[in-house]
Amino acid sequence: MSELETIRVSAEKPYDVVTRVGALELLPELVGETERVALLYAPVLAERAKELAAGLSAQVTMIELPDAEAAKTADVLVQCWDKLAEDGFTRSDLLVAFGGGATTDLGGFVAASWLRGIRFVTLPSTVLGMVDAAVGGKTGINIAAGKNLVGAFQEPIGVLCDLSLLETLPADDLRAGLVEAIKCGFIADPVILDLVEEDPADALRWDSDRLAEIVRRGIAVKARVVSGDLKEATSQGATVGREQLNYGHTLAHAIEKLENYSWRHGEAVGVGMVYVAELARALGKIDDALADRHRTVLQAIGAPVSYAGDWADLRDAMSLDKKTRGSTLRFVILNGLGSPEICAGPDEQVLEDSYGCVV
């Protein structure tokens, strides 16, 4: 899959996503002659962050973020702004976000909001970050009302996915990230599903060629989608742009909120995909084989496929989802493998009955 080692995202400001072992070596080239660089990093990457800083000729401000979703708060955002102000960051300077999806989400929003926008680079260290959060320019934080409700679109100038970073990634985190790649398989590239199903254990090995291909294919799906619809213009029916990347996310975000973000994002997305597959089955959009395939492929890698939360609480949480328009709840569903569409305002009883198949 060498042709997918470098993937071009042809959005408003085109940039490359490089996915290979040793990709971090390209960071000095992206930094160039920049005078100041803010390096925001996850705690587990502290030593690697120091090594990266030492390899840059710029003046580097090191900012360690809280772990995982704890980084995506207004308090942390303000702390980052204060540090940039203290060190005199201008619009010609650069921010680097080094970590998982939460780190790149927060880092991108810092970059988008500081002086109304400065350049930034993402260095995703997890499968989830590589196939989802670090690519596409969506940035944001969580608030008490829900996940990612405050944010901005800010495209990076480059994304470096160094596959060697996956060596120390906990198995549960790798598995959760793989779910996001599986999502890309259902909405656009079924080869991803074939690769997982052929050898699930190999797909879960950080250094396997199979996982590298799955990650690159997932990135390629996202790159194609966001290149055509960067800012998620409202979709209708079978005309679906960037919104298709939210497949499984409506219920997933509600689960994450109710569980105080103790669930990994990919775990919640897996359950969310099973739910919308049941919804699509109930609406006569997909057959039993495709609906059931959601469960079997997720079970093959040991990902959750059920959730026992209260439906009324979940329904309330979904009402504030970003895909809702006015009072109309919207879901991305399938009308066939690789063929997503928008389901707007489905019958409330069908929604609840479909959830009964997930509990």
Phi, psi and chi 1 to 4 in degrees:
 res  aa     phi    psi   chi1   chi2   chi3   chi4
   1 MET       -   32.6  -65.0  -56.9  -61.0      -
   2 SER   -60.8  -26.1   58.5      -      -      -
   3 GLU   -68.1  -16.5   70.3  -87.3   14.9      -
   4 LEU  -101.5    7.7  -68.6  179.5      -      -
   5 GLU   -64.3  -36.6 -173.2  174.3  -75.1      -
   6 THR  -121.2  119.0  -60.9      -      -      -
   7 ILE  -117.2  128.0  -63.0  170.2      -      -
   8 ARG   -89.9  128.4 -171.9   71.5  164.2  170.9
   9 VAL   -99.7  109.5 -178.8      -      -      -
  10 SER   -97.6   61.3  -59.6      -      -      -
  11 ALA   -94.1 -151.1      -      -      -      -
  12 GLU   -62.3  -39.0  -68.1  178.7    0.1      -
  13 LYS  -124.4   91.7  -61.9  177.9 -179.4  178.0
  14 PRO   -56.1  144.5  -24.8   35.9      -      -
  15 TYR  -153.1  164.5   58.6   92.5      -      -
  16 ASP  -105.4  146.0  -70.6  -29.2      -      -
  17 VAL  -112.7  114.6 -177.3      -      -      -
  18 VAL  -103.1  125.1  178.9      -      -      -
  19 THR  -125.8  101.5  -53.0      -      -      -
  20 ARG  -167.6  166.4   62.4  171.9  173.3   82.4
  21 VAL   -65.5  131.2  171.8      -      -      -
  22 GLY    88.6   10.4      -      -      -      -
  23 ALA   -61.9  -27.0      -      -      -      -
  24 LEU   -62.2  -19.5  -68.4  180.0      -      -
  25 GLU   -62.3  -18.2  -61.5  167.7   -3.8      -
  26 LEU   -86.1   -4.7  -59.4  175.7      -      -
  27 LEU   -59.1  -45.8 -177.8   59.1      -      -
  28 PRO   -56.0  -34.4  -27.6   37.2      -      -
  29 GLU   -65.2  -39.4 -179.7 -179.1  -27.4      -
  30 LEU   -71.1  -36.0  -76.3  172.4      -      -
  31 VAL   -69.1  -39.0  170.4      -      -      -
  32 GLY    58.3 -131.2      -      -      -      -
  33 GLU   -92.3   14.1  -59.2  -62.4  -40.5      -
  34 THR   -56.0  135.8  -57.6      -      -      -
  35 GLU   -77.8  -43.0 -177.7  176.2  -13.6      -
  36 ARG  -126.6  138.8  -61.7  177.5 -170.9   84.5
  37 VAL  -129.9  129.2  171.4      -      -      -
  38 ALA   -97.5  122.1      -      -      -      -
  39 LEU  -107.9  103.3  178.1   52.5      -      -
  40 LEU   -93.7  129.7  -79.0   59.3      -      -
  41 TYR  -144.0  155.0   60.7   92.3      -      -
  42 ALA   -76.4  148.7      -      -      -      -
  43 PRO   -54.7  -38.4  -25.0   33.7      -      -
  44 VAL   -66.2  -16.2   70.6      -      -      -
  45 LEU  -104.4   18.5  -64.0  168.7      -      -
  46 ALA   -55.9  -46.4      -      -      -      -
  47 GLU   -68.0  -42.8  -69.2  -55.1  -46.6      -
  48 ARG   -64.2  -35.9  -68.5  -62.8  -63.9  -89.3
  49 ALA   -63.5  -40.6      -      -      -      -
  50 LYS   -63.0  -39.2  -68.9  176.5 -176.2  176.3
  51 GLU   -64.3  -42.5  -66.7  172.0    6.8      -
  52 LEU   -62.4  -44.4  -74.5  176.7      -      -
  53 ALA   -61.3  -39.4      -      -      -      -
  54 ALA   -65.5  -23.4      -      -      -      -
  55 GLY   -88.4    2.5      -      -      -      -
  56 LEU  -106.2  145.9  -59.4  177.4      -      -
  57 SER   -85.9  -11.5   58.9      -      -      -
  58 ALA   -76.2  165.2      -      -      -      -
  59 GLN   -77.5  119.9  173.2 -173.5  -39.4      -
  60 VAL  -108.1  126.7 -178.5      -      -      -
  61 THR   -99.4  118.6  -66.7      -      -      -
  62 MET   -92.2  127.4  -55.9  -71.1  -74.9      -
  63 ILE  -129.7  106.5  -57.2  177.5      -      -
  64 GLU   -83.6  129.4 -177.9  171.7  -61.0      -
  65 LEU   -99.0  157.8  -58.8  175.1      -      -
  66 PRO   -60.8  163.0  -22.9   34.6      -      -
  67 ASP   -76.8  143.1 -168.5   37.4      -      -
  68 ALA    51.0 -138.7      -      -      -      -
  69 GLU   -64.6  -17.0  -65.9  -68.1  -36.3      -
  70 ALA   -63.3  -18.1      -      -      -      -
  71 ALA   -76.5  -22.8      -      -      -      -
  72 LYS   -93.8   61.3  -66.9  175.3   58.5  173.3
  73 THR  -128.0  161.4   69.2      -      -      -
  74 ALA   -64.5  -35.5      -      -      -      -
  75 ASP   -62.3  -44.5  -73.6  -16.9      -      -
  76 VAL   -66.5  -38.9  174.0      -      -      -
  77 LEU   -58.1  -46.3  179.8   65.2      -      -
  78 VAL   -64.8  -39.2  170.8      -      -      -
  79 GLN   -60.3  -39.8  -69.1  166.9   17.9      -
  80 CYS   -66.5  -44.2  -67.9      -      -      -
  81 TRP   -57.2  -44.9  -73.3  -21.6      -      -
  82 ASP   -60.8  -38.9  -72.8  -16.8      -      -
  83 LYS   -68.7  -40.0 -173.0   60.1  176.8  174.4
  84 LEU   -63.8  -39.3  -64.5 -178.3      -      -
  85 ALA   -65.7  -43.8      -      -      -      -
  86 GLU   -59.4  -37.6  178.4 -175.7  -30.4      -
  87 ASP   -96.1    8.7  -71.6    3.1      -      -
  88 GLY    72.2   37.1      -      -      -      -
  89 PHE   -71.6  134.0  -87.8   70.4      -      -
  90 THR  -114.7  179.5   69.5      -      -      -
  91 ARG   -70.5  -13.0  -64.4 -168.3   71.7 -179.1
  92 SER   -91.5   -1.0   62.1      -      -      -
  93 ASP   -89.9 -177.5  -64.2  -38.2      -      -
  94 LEU  -139.2  145.9  177.1   73.2      -      -
  95 LEU  -117.3  139.0 -175.8  145.6      -      -
  96 VAL  -120.4  126.1  176.3      -      -      -
  97 ALA  -107.1  116.6      -      -      -      -
  98 PHE  -121.7  103.9 -178.3   32.3      -      -
  99 GLY   162.1 -160.2      -      -      -      -
 100 GLY   -79.0 -167.3      -      -      -      -
 101 GLY   -60.4  -37.9      -      -      -      -
 102 ALA   -64.7  -40.1      -      -      -      -
 103 THR   -64.2  -45.1  -61.4      -      -      -
 104 THR   -72.1  -31.8   57.4      -      -      -
 105 ASP   -61.9  -49.9  -80.2   -5.5      -      -
 106 LEU   -67.2  -46.9 -178.1  -80.5      -      -
 107 GLY   -59.6  -41.2      -      -      -      -
 108 GLY   -64.5  -36.3      -      -      -      -
 109 PHE   -71.9  -35.2 -167.9   35.3      -      -
 110 VAL   -58.7  -47.1  174.4      -      -      -
 111 ALA   -64.0  -39.4      -      -      -      -
 112 ALA   -67.9  -32.2      -      -      -      -
 113 SER   -96.7  -22.2   53.0      -      -      -
 114 TRP   -73.8  119.5 -177.0 -110.6      -      -
 115 LEU    54.0   32.5  -59.0  178.2      -      -
 116 ARG    63.5   19.8  -62.4 -172.3  178.4   90.7
 117 GLY   129.2  115.3      -      -      -      -
 118 ILE  -123.4  164.5   63.3  172.6      -      -
 119 ARG   -66.6  149.2  -62.8  169.9  -58.4  142.8
 120 PHE  -149.8  158.7   82.6  109.2      -      -
 121 VAL  -124.0  140.2  174.6      -      -      -
 122 THR  -109.1  136.9   55.7      -      -      -
 123 LEU  -123.8   81.2  -49.2  177.7      -      -
 124 PRO   -69.8  137.4   26.0  -34.0      -      -
 125 SER  -111.0    3.1   62.7      -      -      -
 126 THR  -129.4  162.2   65.3      -      -      -
 127 VAL   -61.3  -42.3  174.2      -      -      -
 128 LEU   -59.5  -45.6  175.8   64.2      -      -
 129 GLY   -62.2  -39.4      -      -      -      -
 130 MET   -69.1  -46.4  -67.2  175.9 -173.3      -
 131 VAL   -87.1  -11.0  -58.7      -      -      -
 132 ASP  -133.4  -76.5 -175.8   36.3      -      -
 133 ALA   -65.8  -36.7      -      -      -      -
 134 ALA   -79.4  -14.0      -      -      -      -
 135 VAL  -112.9  133.8  178.6      -      -      -
 136 GLY   115.5  -13.1      -      -      -      -
 137 GLY    83.3    5.5      -      -      -      -
 138 LYS   -82.7  128.3  -91.2 -170.0  178.3 -178.7
 139 THR  -132.2  158.9   72.1      -      -      -
 140 GLY   167.2  176.3      -      -      -      -
 141 ILE  -131.5  169.0   59.4  171.7      -      -
 142 ASN   -98.3  152.3  -52.4  -33.8      -      -
 143 ILE  -129.5  174.7   59.6  174.2      -      -
 144 ALA   -57.5  -32.1      -      -      -      -
 145 ALA   -73.0  -21.2      -      -      -      -
 146 GLY   167.2  177.6      -      -      -      -
 147 LYS   -87.4  136.7 -178.3  168.6  175.2  140.5
 148 ASN    57.6   29.5  -65.3  -26.3      -      -
 149 LEU   -80.0  -16.1  -67.8  179.7      -      -
 150 VAL  -120.8  123.9  179.1      -      -      -
 151 GLY  -176.4 -169.9      -      -      -      -
 152 ALA  -156.2  160.9      -      -      -      -
 153 PHE   -91.6  122.7  -70.9   95.5      -      -
 154 GLN  -147.6  107.7  179.2   81.2  -14.2      -
 155 GLU   -76.4  139.0  -63.4  169.7   82.6      -
 156 PRO   -73.9  166.5   28.5  -34.6      -      -
 157 ILE   -91.3   -8.3   63.9  169.1      -      -
 158 GLY  -178.0  153.2      -      -      -      -
 159 VAL  -130.1  125.8 -179.8      -      -      -
 160 LEU  -115.8  110.2  -56.5  178.7      -      -
 161 CYS  -102.3   96.2  -57.8      -      -      -
 162 ASP   -89.1  108.1 -166.6  -34.1      -      -
 163 LEU   -64.2  -19.7  -65.0  172.9      -      -
 164 SER   -66.5  -21.5   68.2      -      -      -
 165 LEU   -66.7  -19.4  -66.6  170.2      -      -
 166 LEU   -75.6  -11.9  -58.2 -178.8      -      -
 167 GLU   -59.4  -38.6 -179.0  176.0    8.3      -
 168 THR  -100.1    6.6   56.5      -      -      -
 169 LEU   -72.0  126.8 -173.5   67.3      -      -
 170 PRO   -55.3  145.8  -26.8   35.9      -      -
 171 ALA   -57.4  -38.5      -      -      -      -
 172 ASP   -65.8  -34.7  -73.3  -17.4      -      -
 173 ASP   -71.6  -39.3  -70.4  -28.4      -      -
 174 LEU   -62.6  -44.4 -166.0  155.2      -      -
 175 ARG   -61.0  -44.4  179.6 -179.9  -63.9  106.3
 176 ALA   -63.7  -38.1      -      -      -      -
 177 GLY   -67.1  -35.0      -      -      -      -
 178 LEU   -62.2  -29.8 -171.0   55.7      -      -
 179 VAL   -59.8  -39.3  173.5      -      -      -
 180 GLU   -63.7  -36.3  -80.5  -76.5   -4.0      -
 181 ALA   -67.6  -39.5      -      -      -      -
 182 ILE   -60.8  -38.0  -71.7  170.9      -      -
 183 LYS   -54.7  -45.1  173.8 -158.4   74.2  178.0
 184 CYS   -62.1  -31.1  -66.8      -      -      -
 185 GLY   -64.9  -41.3      -      -      -      -
 186 PHE   -72.6  -35.7  -81.3  114.3      -      -
 187 ILE   -89.2  -21.7   64.2  171.6      -      -
 188 ALA  -150.7  -33.6      -      -      -      -
 189 ASP  -134.1   86.0 -176.2   -0.1      -      -
 190 PRO   -61.1  -16.9  -24.0   34.9      -      -
 191 VAL   -59.2  -32.0  172.5      -      -      -
 192 ILE   -59.0  -43.0  -67.4  173.0      -      -
 193 LEU   -63.9  -42.1  -55.3 -180.0      -      -
 194 ASP   -60.7  -42.9  -62.6  -24.3      -      -
 195 LEU   -62.8  -40.5  -72.5  165.7      -      -
 196 VAL   -68.5  -46.0  173.9      -      -      -
 197 GLU   -68.4  -30.8  -69.2  165.7  -24.8      -
 198 GLU   -64.2  -36.5  -73.8  167.0    3.7      -
 199 ASP  -159.1   81.3 -165.5  -23.6      -      -
 200 PRO   -57.9  -38.0  -24.0   34.8      -      -
 201 ALA   -63.7  -40.9      -      -      -      -
 202 ASP   -67.4  -34.8 -166.2   42.3      -      -
 203 ALA   -65.2  -20.5      -      -      -      -
 204 LEU   -97.3    4.8  -70.9  166.3      -      -
 205 ARG   -92.0  124.9  -73.7 -177.6   46.2 -125.6
 206 TRP   -60.0  -31.1   76.7  -91.8      -      -
 207 ASP  -103.5   14.9   58.6  -13.2      -      -
 208 SER   -81.7  147.1   71.4      -      -      -
 209 ASP   -62.8  -30.8  -69.1  -19.7      -      -
 210 ARG   -63.6  -47.9 -176.8  178.9  -56.7  -87.7
 211 LEU   -63.5  -40.3  178.5   61.8      -      -
 212 ALA   -59.7  -41.7      -      -      -      -
 213 GLU   -68.0  -39.9 -179.5  174.1   -8.3      -
 214 ILE   -61.3  -45.4  -70.0  169.0      -      -
 215 VAL   -61.6  -46.6  168.0      -      -      -
 216 ARG   -64.6  -38.9  -72.1  169.6  177.9  151.6
 217 ARG   -66.0  -39.1  -77.7 -177.4  171.9  -86.8
 218 GLY   -62.8  -42.8      -      -      -      -
 219 ILE   -62.8  -41.3  -68.2  169.8      -      -
 220 ALA   -61.9  -39.9      -      -      -      -
 221 VAL   -60.6  -48.9  167.6      -      -      -
 222 LYS   -64.7  -39.5 -173.0  158.9 -169.0 -178.2
 223 ALA   -61.1  -42.7      -      -      -      -
 224 ARG   -64.0  -43.3  -71.6 -162.5  -59.2  -89.7
 225 VAL   -67.2  -49.0  171.1      -      -      -
 226 VAL   -72.5  -25.4  -57.6      -      -      -
 227 SER   -63.7  -29.5  -67.7      -      -      -
 228 GLY   -93.7  -16.8      -      -      -      -
 229 ASP  -156.3   76.3 -179.8   19.0      -      -
 230 LEU   -62.6  -46.1  174.7   65.3      -      -
 231 LYS  -104.3   24.1  -64.0 -174.0  177.4  179.4
 232 GLU    54.7   61.5 -160.4  170.4  -74.7      -
 233 ALA   -59.7  147.4      -      -      -      -
 234 THR   -59.1  127.0  -61.0      -      -      -
 235 SER   -91.9  157.5  -53.5      -      -      -
 236 GLN  -138.0  129.9  -66.9 -176.1   -9.4      -
 237 GLY    53.4 -127.0      -      -      -      -
 238 ALA   -83.1   -3.7      -      -      -      -
 239 THR   -91.1   98.7  -57.2      -      -      -
 240 VAL  -125.7  123.1 -171.5      -      -      -
 241 GLY   -97.5 -127.6      -      -      -      -
 242 ARG   -60.2  -24.6 -178.1  169.7 -175.1  154.7
 243 GLU   -57.9  -23.5 -157.0  167.9   -3.7      -
 244 GLN   -62.0  -24.9   67.0 -171.4  -89.0      -
 245 LEU   -68.6  -11.0  -62.4  170.5      -      -
 246 ASN   -88.6   14.1  -67.9  -41.4      -      -
 247 TYR   -55.6  121.8 -173.4   61.2      -      -
 248 GLY    84.7   -6.2      -      -      -      -
 249 HIS   -84.9  -21.2  -77.8   55.4      -      -
 250 THR   -63.6  -52.7  -57.8      -      -      -
 251 LEU   -68.8  -36.0 -177.0   68.5      -      -
 252 ALA   -58.2  -46.7      -      -      -      -
 253 HIS   -64.5  -34.6  -74.3  167.6      -      -
 254 ALA   -66.2  -42.1      -      -      -      -
 255 ILE   -61.2  -46.0  -68.4  172.1      -      -
 256 GLU   -59.5  -42.8  -70.5  178.2  -83.7      -
 257 LYS   -63.3  -48.2  177.8 -174.2  174.4 -176.3
 258 LEU   -65.8  -28.2  -66.4 -176.2      -      -
 259 GLU   -94.3   14.5  -65.0  -61.8  -34.0      -
 260 ASN    53.1   36.9  -65.4  -45.5      -      -
 261 TYR    61.8   25.2  -55.9  104.0      -      -
 262 SER   -81.4  -19.6   60.3      -      -      -
 263 TRP   -81.4  141.2  -87.7   50.9      -      -
 264 ARG   -66.7  145.2  -68.6  172.5  177.6   82.2
 265 HIS   -55.9  -46.3  177.8   64.4      -      -
 266 GLY   -63.0  -35.8      -      -      -      -
 267 GLU   -60.9  -45.4  -66.5  172.3  -22.1      -
 268 ALA   -66.9  -37.6      -      -      -      -
 269 VAL   -63.9  -37.8  168.2      -      -      -
 270 GLY   -59.5  -47.1      -      -      -      -
 271 VAL   -63.1  -39.9  175.6      -      -      -
 272 GLY   -61.9  -36.5      -      -      -      -
 273 MET   -68.8  -41.0  -72.3 -165.3  -66.9      -
 274 VAL   -59.7  -39.9  172.6      -      -      -
 275 TYR   -63.6  -49.3  173.0   66.6      -      -
 276 VAL   -71.1  -22.7  -71.1      -      -      -
 277 ALA   -67.8  -40.3      -      -      -      -
 278 GLU   -66.0  -37.8  -67.9  -63.9  -18.8      -
 279 LEU   -63.5  -44.6  177.8   59.5      -      -
 280 ALA   -65.2  -36.8      -      -      -      -
 281 ARG   -63.6  -45.4 -175.3 -165.4  -29.3 -123.3
 282 ALA   -62.9  -30.9      -      -      -      -
 283 LEU   -87.0    0.8  -65.3  172.3      -      -
 284 GLY    74.9   21.5      -      -      -      -
 285 LYS   -86.8  -33.0  -64.5  -70.5 -173.9  175.5
 286 ILE  -131.8  158.9   61.5  174.2      -      -
 287 ASP   -86.9  174.6   60.0   21.2      -      -
 288 ASP   -62.0  -37.7  -69.4  -17.3      -      -
 289 ALA   -61.9  -45.0      -      -      -      -
 290 LEU   -70.8  -39.7 -180.0   51.8      -      -
 291 ALA   -61.4  -45.6      -      -      -      -
 292 ASP   -69.3  -27.3  -67.4  -18.9      -      -
 293 ARG   -62.1  -29.2 -167.1  178.2 -173.0 -174.7
 294 HIS   -57.8  -48.0  -72.7   70.3      -      -
 295 ARG   -65.8  -45.3  -82.4 -168.3  173.4   83.0
 296 THR   -67.6  -39.5   56.7      -      -      -
 297 VAL   -70.8  -36.6   68.9      -      -      -
 298 LEU   -70.7  -40.6  -68.5  168.6      -      -
 299 GLN   -64.8  -30.9  -72.1  172.5  -32.3      -
 300 ALA   -62.2  -29.2      -      -      -      -
 301 ILE  -102.3    4.5   63.8  167.3      -      -
 302 GLY    81.1   21.9      -      -      -      -
 303 ALA   -87.4  149.8      -      -      -      -
 304 PRO   -63.1  146.1  -18.5   30.4      -      -
 305 VAL  -128.7    7.9  -65.8      -      -      -
 306 SER  -145.1  161.8   62.8      -      -      -
 307 TYR  -152.2  137.5  178.2   70.9      -      -
 308 ALA  -109.5   29.6      -      -      -      -
 309 GLY   -75.4  168.2      -      -      -      -
 310 ASP   -75.3  128.5 -179.7   75.1      -      -
 311 TRP   -62.0  -41.6  168.7 -111.0      -      -
 312 ALA   -60.6  -40.6      -      -      -      -
 313 ASP   -66.7  -41.4  -69.1  -21.0      -      -
 314 LEU   -64.8  -41.9  -72.0  165.2      -      -
 315 ARG   -62.9  -40.2 -179.1   63.1 -177.2   83.9
 316 ASP   -63.7  -42.5  -74.1  -15.9      -      -
 317 ALA   -64.7  -36.5      -      -      -      -
 318 MET   -69.3  -20.7  -72.9 -168.8  -68.6      -
 319 SER   -64.1  -23.5  -65.5      -      -      -
 320 LEU  -102.6   14.2 -161.0   54.6      -      -
 321 ASP   -66.2  148.7 -174.5   82.3      -      -
 322 LYS   -62.1  -22.3  -60.9 -170.8  -56.8  -56.7
 323 LYS   -83.3  -11.9  -70.0  166.7  -70.9  -56.9
 324 THR   -67.9  138.8  -61.2      -      -      -
 325 ARG  -119.6  114.0  -58.7  -69.8 -173.7  -93.1
 326 GLY    63.1 -124.6      -      -      -      -
 327 SER  -101.8    9.5   59.2      -      -      -
 328 THR   -95.7  117.8  -58.2      -      -      -
 329 LEU   -80.3  133.5 -173.6   60.4      -      -
 330 ARG  -122.7  143.1  -64.5  153.2   55.8   87.6
 331 PHE  -128.4  147.0  -67.0   86.8      -      -
 332 VAL   -88.4  122.5 -179.7      -      -      -
 333 ILE  -126.9  175.4   63.9  171.7      -      -
 334 LEU  -105.5  144.8  -61.5 -178.7      -      -
 335 ASN  -111.8   12.6   59.9   37.5      -      -
 336 GLY   165.0  165.5      -      -      -      -
 337 LEU   -64.3  126.2 -176.5   57.5      -      -
 338 GLY    75.4   15.6      -      -      -      -
 339 SER  -132.9   85.8 -179.1      -      -      -
 340 PRO   -82.6  155.2   30.1  -33.9      -      -
 341 GLU  -148.2  167.9   68.2  174.9   46.5      -
 342 ILE   -95.0  131.6  -61.7  -60.9      -      -
 343 CYS  -111.2  108.0  175.1      -      -      -
 344 ALA  -104.9  127.6      -      -      -      -
 345 GLY    60.8   48.0      -      -      -      -
 346 PRO   -65.5  159.0   23.9  -33.3      -      -
 347 ASP   -56.8  134.5 -179.3   80.5      -      -
 348 GLU   -62.3  -35.3  -70.1  -68.8  -26.4      -
 349 GLN   -68.7  -36.2 -168.4   58.7   54.4      -
 350 VAL   -65.6  -39.1  175.0      -      -      -
 351 LEU   -59.9  -47.7  -71.5  177.4      -      -
 352 GLU   -67.9  -41.7 -175.0  172.1   -3.8      -
 353 ASP   -63.3  -37.8  -69.3  -14.0      -      -
 354 SER   -64.6  -36.9  -61.8      -      -      -
 355 TYR   -66.3  -32.3  178.4   64.9      -      -
 356 GLY   -59.6  -23.4      -      -      -      -
 357 CYS   -81.9   -7.8  -60.7      -      -      -
 358 VAL  -103.0  -23.6  176.9      -      -      -
 359 VAL   -67.0      -  175.9      -      -      -
